[in-house]
Amino acid sequence: MMRPGPRNLITDVAGLTVGNAADDVLKSGVSVVLCDPPAVAAVQVLGGAPGTRETDLLAPHNTVQTVDAIVLSGGSAFGLDAASGVQAALRAMGRGFAVGSLRVPIVPAAILFDLINGGDKDWGRYPPYRDLGFAAVESASRHFATGTAGAGTGALTATYKGGLGSASTVLPNGVTVGALVAVNALGSATIGDTRHFWAAPFEEGGEFGDLGMPQPFPRNARDLRIKFRDRSIDVQNTTIAVIATDAVLSKAEAKRLAIAAHDGFSRALWPSHTPLDGDLVFALATGASGKSLSVSDFIDLGAAAAATMARAIARGVHDAIPAAGDLLPAWRSGEQWRSGEDMQ
């Protein structure tokens, strides 16, 4: 039987910590996954508008096998600076790929578009993301905030605020898989005009509201809800994520894991992988369990990766909280409608 890990976070995968840093006035931030020791990594991009750094080296046929960190950042292309701050922090720790007497931290990164979200982007000559990346490393821990935090600080979906989500699953063979995702989708994580999540069939322990599927199922569920369509704003979006496991995987197997995790996007967001989303999944394999997988085991791992990713996406939206200047409501602002309780 599959079950969530003890934290229900990506850090249930041994060898990983996560750090967040954000600027509430900017309404943007950075999340970093640190790998200690470095982890085998891969990536799969299925959205039509990606923004990335150091993703070519993750191809299975290329030389570098492991990475020191993965960065998820707001800020559109400006946010790619966050990886420089993470590199600086790791270099100070003596971390990185050995090149003679030098070490070069390997830090792939991806960004989402949160420039038009009500935040003040008048940052002066240089964007703040390098400093936010450095600060995110300094805050790294096995415990971290979700919702309006890190790269999810300024995220939006078509219907509610987006956010940073995470979840984990322990498989019957003891292997753990975990997901971290910044949800800034063009589409919606909820069904029709309801507050029910598309990911409801995969929910564990009421982790995103325990509403289940709507009954009766709304007639308008298949209608597309597109972010700001009625405002004629041509915005970029993007859901960016990390799927991780403690299984022993090659780079090619990690690539297959990233592909499987994209199924979680399709289960949790309607629509997903559009021309205006840069939807992307990084995969990490720490190998900490010491377990290599049979083909049958890998089928189970891929299914768990998709389900865990879907749960993390719903949790990112569920955990977001209201803030001054928001363009959309937070899902949590409607929790009293469900239970009549104060859910601070």
N, C-alpha and C positions, 0 to 999 in steps of 0.2 A: 504494500500500500504506500502511495506517495503521500508526503506530508510536508508542511512548511518547516524550514529550519528554525532554530531557537530564536533568532532575531527577526525572521521573515524579511531579511535584507540581503543584498548581494554579498555582504561581508560574512555571511555564513559559509562562503567559499574560502577555505583556508588560504592564506597568503595575500589577501586583499584588504585594503582599507580605503575609505572614501572621505574626501574633504570637500567642503562647500565654502564659497565666499560670494557675497552679493552686495550690491549697492541699492538700497530701497528707493532712493531718489531717481537713480538711473532706471530702476525696474529691470535689472538684468544681473546676471551672475555667472559663476563658473563652478563646475563639479569636476573632480579628478578622482580616478581610480588608480591607486598605487599598488604595484605588484612587487612583493618582496618574498622570495627572489623574483627576477624577471619571469614573465609568463609567455608561453606560445600565444601568438595572436594572428587574427585574420579579420577581414571586413567584407561585408556585402552591402552594396548601395543599390536600392531599387527605386528611390524617388528621382524625379526629373530635375531637381534644383539643389544639388548637394554643395556644401562648402567644407573642404577637408584639407588636412595637412598630413604628410607622411603616410598616405594610404598605399602608395605603390609598393613600398617595401614589404607590405603585408601579404603580397601575392605568394602563393606556395613555392613558386620557382625562384624567388629572390633570396638573397644571402642571409640577411638578418632573420633570426628565428624567434627572438623574444623581444618584448618591450618592457620598459620600466614603468610606464603610466599610460593611461588613456584620458583625454580631456574632452569633456562636453561643455560647450560655452554658448551663451547668448551673444548678441552683438553682430550677427551676420558676419561678413568677412573681417570686420574689425576684431571680432572675438577670437580669430586665429592667433592673435598676439598672446592669448592666455597660455598657449603651449610654451612660449619663450619664458614666461614666469615660472612655469612648472620645471622646465629644463634648468633654470638658474637654481632653484631650490634643490633639485636632485644633484646637480653638480657640486653644490656646497656639501652634500652628504657623501660625496665620492662615488655616486652611482652612475652607471652608464656602460655602453658598449666599449670594450677595450680596444683602443687603436694606439699601439705602441705604449708609451707612458701616459697617454691621455685617456679620458673616458668621455664618451658622448652619450648623454641620456637620450633614449629613444622614446619619443612622446607623440604618437599619432593623435589627431584631434579632429573634431567635427563641430559645426556651429549650427545654430538655429536663428531664424530672423525674428527679433523682438524689438526692432527699431521704432515701430509704430504701435506702441502699447500704452501710451499715457505717461511714460517716463521722460525725464529731462536728459536728452542726449547731447546737450551743449557741454562737452567735456574738455574743450580747449584744444591745444595742439595735438596731443596724443590721447588715444583711447585708454581707459583704465584697465583693460583686460589683462595686461602683463602682470600688474600688481595683484589683481584678483586671483590669477593663477598661482602666484607665489603664496598668497595668503591661504588658498585652498589646500596646498600641500601642508602648510603649517597646522591646519586644523584637522588633518586626516585621522580617522579613528574607525573602529569597527561599529561604532554607533554614530548616526548622523541624521539630520533632519530631512524630511520629505515634504512634498507639497510646494509651498512658496519658499523655496530654498535653492541655493546654487544655480545651476543652469535653468531650473524651472521657475525662477523668481518672476520673470516677466512673460511667461508662456501663456498662450491663449489657444482655445479650440473654437469651433464654430458656435458653440452654445454656452460654454462655461470657461472660466480660467483654467489653463493647463497647470502643469507643475512637474516636480521631480518625483518619480515613483520608483519603488523597489519591491522585490519579492524574492522568495527562495523556495526550492523544493528539494527534499531528500528522497531519492529513489530507493526502492526495496533493496538494491544491491549496495546501498550506503553511499553512492556517489551523490554529490550536491550540485545543483545548478541554481544560479542566481541571476537576476536582471536588475539593471539600473537604466532609467529612461527619463528623458526630458520631453514632455508631451506638449507640442506646439503645433498641433495638426490643423490642416485646412478643414478637415471634416470634424465629426463629432464622436465623442466617446459614449454618448447616451442615445437612447432609442427614441426616435421621433420627438415629440414634445414632452416626453416623460423624463424622470430623473433616474430611470433604470439604466444600468450599464450594459453595453453589448457584451462585455466580458463576464456577465453574471454566471454562466454555466461553470466557470472555472473558479469562482470565489471560494476562499478558504476562511472559515471562522468569522464571517461578517467583516472582513477586512476593508471592504468599501461600501458599507451601508446595509448589506444583507437584505436588499430589496427583491432579489431574484429577477425573473423575467416579468414584464407587465402582463396582466390578465384583465381583460382580453388584450391580445397583441394589437397595437395601434395600426389603423389602416394606413397612416402616413409614415410608417417606420422606414420604408424604402426611399422616401423623398430625400434628396440630397440637401443637407444643411452645410453651406459653404461659408467660411469665415468672411464677414464684411461684404458679401456679395451685393447686399442692398445699398452699400455705401460707395460702390464703384472705386474701391481702393485695391489696386493690384499689389497685393502683399505676398511675400514669400513666407514660408511656414516651417515645416520640418519637425519630425519626431526622430530624435537621435538616441541611441541606446547602446548598452553593453550587455552581452550575455556571457556568463562565466561558469566554469565548472572546475572541480578539483580532479577530474579524470585526466589520464595521460592521453593527450591527443597530438597528432602531427599538425602542421600548418594546414594541410589539405583537409583534415578532419575538422579543424577549427573553422575553416571556411564553410564546410557543410553545416556546422552548428549555427553559424550566423545566418545561413539561408533558412534553416528550420525556424529560427527565432522570428523571422519576418512574418511567419504565419500568425504569430501573436498580434502583430499590427493589424492584420486583416480580420482577426477575431474581435478586436477591441475598438477599431476606428472605422467609421463609414463616412466617406470613402478613405482609402489610404493609398500610398504610392502614386500620387497624382503628379502631373507636370510641375505643380507649384509646391510640392513637398520634396525635401531633400532626404527622404527617409533612408536611414542607414543603421546598421547594426555592426558593432565591433564584437568579436569573440575572443575570450581569454581562456586558456587552459593552464591552470597552475600545476597540475600533476600531483598535488599534495596528498591525494588519496592513495597514490601508487597503483591505481587500477587502470589497466587497459581494457578496452571494450570489444566485445564481439559485435557482429553486425546486428544481432538481435538486441543487444544492450544499447547500441547506438540509436536504433529506432525508438526505444524508450526514452533515451536522452533527448532526441529531437522533439518528440511529442511534449516532454516536460518543459523543454526550452520555450516552445510556443505558448503553452499554458501559463508558464511563469511570466513571460513577457506580457501577455494579455492582462494578467493580474496587476503587474507593475504599472501598466498604462492607466488602468482604472484607478489605482491607488494614487497616482500622481494628480489626477483630476479631483478625486475625493478629498485629498489632504490639503489642497490649496485653501488659503484663507483670504478674506477680503482685505484690501489695502486702499489707501487714499489714491484717487485718480484712476482706479480700475475702469477699463472699457467694457468689461463683462462681469457678471456676478460669479462668485465662487459657489461651487456645488454645496459646500458646507453651510452657506447662508440659508439654505432651504431645509436643513435637517430638522428644525422644529416642526415643519410641516409633516415629517414622517413620524416623529416620536413625541412631540410636545415637550422635549427635554432641552435644557441648555447644554449644548455640546461644545463648550469652549475648549 
